[in-house]
Amino acid sequence: MRATFNTLFGRLFGVLLVAIVLAHVLAFFWFHHYGPPPPPPQETFVEQPDGTMKPLPKHHRPWFGGPVVPLTFQFISLIIAAWYGAKLLSRPIQRLSAAAERLSVDLDSPPLNESGPREARQAASTFNMMQKRIREQVSQRARMLAAVSHDLRTPLSRLKLRLEQIEDTKLQGQMRQDLDDMIGMLDATLSYLHEQRTSETRHWLDVQALVESLSENAQDQGSDVQFAGTCAPLQVQPMALRSCLNNLIDNALRYAGTARVELADSREALVIRVIDHGPGIAADKREAVFEPFFRLEGSRNRNSGGVGLGMTIAREAVERLGGHLSLEDTPGGGLTAVMWLPRV
């Protein structure tokens, strides 16, 4: 019997059963005390001294002697039982939802407490096992990435040294460019995978100061990057936001030569626009550019730079902050990256 009431179904059934039994027991004793409702009274008359007939006064039951009190008690007790039952049903789901949200931000978040009814304990145990396996897989991938990084860099470095022995200058330059492209792709891929596995806590950040700093740094390096607008501090993952802005600004500079960053703040969200006046992107290709290693046909050359991961890293960084990133046409020509960050 104890095992039966240790389940969510058993507890909910027990609460409703107790409420119904108590309501009926109260109704039984109430009507037993006051008796069944009396039949409709018949008027009786008494003869007065003057010979006239006068009706006797009617005797009424008190209002609390009828069904009002027990029925009200039944109604209230069933409402309380339904409310408590709904809490029993929703509490494990709320705990699981909160744990899943924490896990999406930090893989090292504490495991769920395996307590409560049997169904809740089973769900918590399964969730904790899933979290453990995810951590193990991420850790294994990190070790594999470190090994791949070391094993690939070593032969590539040897090849670059052996290039010096090639007498054909043109061939030597072509092979050196190919090796540089391979090393650049390796670095970008490792950086992308590092971004995916890195868990960063949220902090209050002066986003306006960050944008101004990035713009000034780019200007110091000879790039044309302007900024406009103001905003209040926002709770974000600082490194993720910096990485996102860097990729968007670099992308604008690569294809347009200039970039403008605009801030639009509100109570609900902060909107950051990175605007350029370059060739733009066709509407049917704007979602594709967020795919890893995707590059537009016009950028498939050594001079354009990049390996097709910048926009992927940018969108994933924004999504980790609970926002979204999209691309729009710039009035007058060009492309605008719109970053929407909620204020939560």
N, C-alpha and C positions, 0 to 999 in steps of 0.2 A: 504493500500500500504506500509506503514511504517513497519507493522508487517511482510510483505512478504520479504522485504529486510533486516530484522533482523535475517534471517536464513542464514546458510552457503551456501545453494543452491542459495538463492536470491542474496547474495553478489557476489558469483562467476559468476552467470548469468549476473548481472548488470555490472561487470567489463568487461566481454567479449562483452556485448551489446554496451557499451560506446566506446570500442576500435573499433568495427566494424563500428559503425555509424560515428565516427570521420574520420576513414580511407576513407569511401565512400564519406563523405562530402568534404574532401580535394580533392579527385579524381575528384568530380563533378566540383568544382570551378576551379581546375587546367585546366581541358580540356575545360571548358567554357571560360576561359581567353585566352587560346592559340588556341582554335578552334579545329575542328577535323583534324586528320592527312591529309595533302594535298595528292592529287593523284600523282602518279609518274610523275615527270616533263617530258614534251616532249621537245626535243631539237628544238630550233628555230634558224634560220640562218639569218644573215644580209649581204647584198651585200657590199663588200668593193669597194673603188674607183678604184681598179685595176681590178674589175670585178669578183673577187673571193668571195666565200661564207664562212663566218666565224660564228661558233655557238656562241650564246649569253651565258654569264656565268650563271650557275645554282644558284638559291637561296635556301640555306639549312636552315631548322629550327634549332634553337639552341638545344643543347643536353638536356637542362633542360626543353624544351618545350614538350618533348615526355612523354611516360609512366614511365620512369625510376624513377623519383622522387616520384610520388604518390604510385607506387608499392613498392618502398623501404620503404616509410613511413608506408604503410599497414603492410609490413613484420615486421618492428621493433615494431610497436604498438601491433601486435598480440603476438610477443614474450614476450613483457613486460606484457601484460595481462595474458598470460599463466604462467609466472613466479610468478606474484602476486597471481593468482588463486591457484597455487600449494602451496604458502606460507599460504594462507588462509586455505587450506585443512590440511596441515601438522602441523600448529602451535598448534591447540587443542590436536592433538595426541601426540605431543612432550611434552606438559605440563602434560598430563595425564600419559605418560610414566615416566617422571621425578618424579611425585608425587608417583607413584607406587614403584619406586626404593627407594625413601626416606622412604616410609611406610614399606618396607621390612627390613630396618635397624632400624627404630625408629617408634614405634607405636604412639608416641606423636609428630610426625612431624606436622607442621602447615597445616591446611586444604587448599584445592585449592580455589583460588579466583573465585567466580561464576560470571564471566563476559564474554563478547564476544557474538557471535551469539547464537541463541536459542539452537542449538544442543550442543554447547560447554558448555553452562550453565547447561543443563540437565545432561550431562556427569559428570561435576564437582559436581553437587548436589548429584548425585547417588554415586559418589566416596566418598564424605565427609560423607554421611550416612553410607556407608559400613565401613569406618574407625571408625566412632563412635560406631557402633555395635561391631566391633572387640575389641575395647578398653573396652567396657562394658563386653564382654564375658571373656576377659583376667582378668579383675578386679574381676569378679564373681568367676572365677576359683581360683584366688589367695586367696580369702576369704574362699572358700571351702577347699583349701589345708591347710590353717591355722587351720580350724576347724577339719579336718581329722587328722592332725598332733597331735593336742592337745587331741582329743578324743581317738586316738589309743595308744598314749604313756602312758596315765594314766592307763588303764587296764593292759597293758603290764608290767608297773612298779609294779603294785600290784601283778601280777602273779609271778614276780621275787622274791618279798618279801615272798610270800607264799611258794615258793619252799624250803625255809629254814626249813619248818615244815615237809618235807618229809624225812623219815628216811633211805629209800633205796638210798644209795649214787650213785649207777649206774643210777637209774632212774632219780635222781635229776640232775646228770650231763647231761643226754640226753635231759631232758626238758629245762635245762638252755641253752644248745646249740641251741635248736629249737627257744627259745625266742630270743637269740642273733641274729640268722639268720633272724627272723622276723623284729627285730629292724633295722638290717643292710639293709634289703630290703626296709623298710620304709624310712630310711635316704637316700638311693640311689635314690629312686623314687622321693622323694621331691626335692632332688638336681637336678635331671634331669629336672623336671618340672620347677624348678626355673631358670635353664639355658635357657629353651625355652622362658620364658616370660621376661627375662632380656634384656633390650635394653642398649647397651653400645656404646658410641661414639668412633670413630677411633682416634688414636694418633700415633705419630712417636715413634717407640720403637726400642731399640738396641736388636735385636733378639739374636745376638751372646752372649751378656752379660746375657740374660735370660737363654739360653741353658747352659752356663757355670755355672750359679748360681744353676739351677736345678740339674746338674750333681754333683756339689760339695756338695749340701745338701744331695743328695742320698748317696754319698761316706761317709759323716759324720755319716750317719745312718748305715753304714756297707754294703751298696749295691755296686755292681760293675757296675758303669755307666761311660762310657768314651764318650768324644766328640772330633770332629775334624772339621776343615773348618772354614771359615770366611764369613761374609756377612755385607752389609751396612744396616743401619736402614731401617725399613719398616713401612708403615702406616697400623696399625692393631687395633683390639680390644684386648687390653692387657690381660684382664682376660680370654677372650675366648681362646686366644692362649695358655696361661699358663695352663688352664684346659685341653686343647687338648694334650699338651705335657706331662702333668702329667699322663693322662690316658694311653697314648701310652707307656711311660716308665714303669709305674706300670704293664701294661699288659706284657711287655717283661720280666720284673723281675719275675713276677709270674710264667711264664711258662718256662723260660730259665735260670733264675738266674743271667743273665748279660744283659746289654744293651749298645749299642753304637749309639750316635747321630751324624750324619754327615750333614754339611751345604754345599750346592752348590748354589752359587749366580750367577745371570746373569742380563742383562738389562731388560729382560721380566718378570722374576719370580724368586722367592726363593724356592728351593727344600730342604726340611728337611726329612732325612731318619732316622728312628728309627729301628735299626738292632738287631736281636737276633739270636741265634743258638739253639733254642729250637726244639720241635717236629714239628713246622710248622702247616699249615692248608691246607687241600685238596683244589684244585682249585675250585671245585663245591660248597664249603662251605664259600668261602671268602666274598661273598656279604651278605650271611645270617647272619654273625657275626655282621653286622651293624644294625640288627633289634633289637628293645628293648627286653630285657629279654632272648635273644637267647644265649645259651651256648652249646659248643660242648659236645658230649657225655662223653668225658674223663674228663671234668671239672665239672661234676655234682656230686660234693662231697663237704663236708664242708671244707676240707683243701685247696681247690683251691682258695677260696675267690672270691668276686665279685658276682654280681647278673645279669650280662649280660647287663649292661648299659654303661660301659666304652667306648667301640668302637662307640656306638650310639652317645654319648655326643661328642666324638672326631670328628666324621664326620660332625655333625651339626655345631660344632664350626668352622671348616674349611670352610664349605659352607657359613656361615655367612660372612666370609672374602672374598668370591668370588672365593675360590679355590676348590680343590677336594682332597680326601684322598682315597688311594687304597692300596692293599696288594700284595706283590710279594714274590717269593721265594728268600731266601738268598743263594748266592753261597756257596756250602759246606754244606747246610742244615740249616733250620730255616725259619724265617719270617721277612720280611722287610715292615714296614709301610712307604709309600711315601706320603708326604704332599707337594702339589704344591700350592704356594701362589703367585698371580699375583702382579706385581708392577704397580699400577694404579695411 
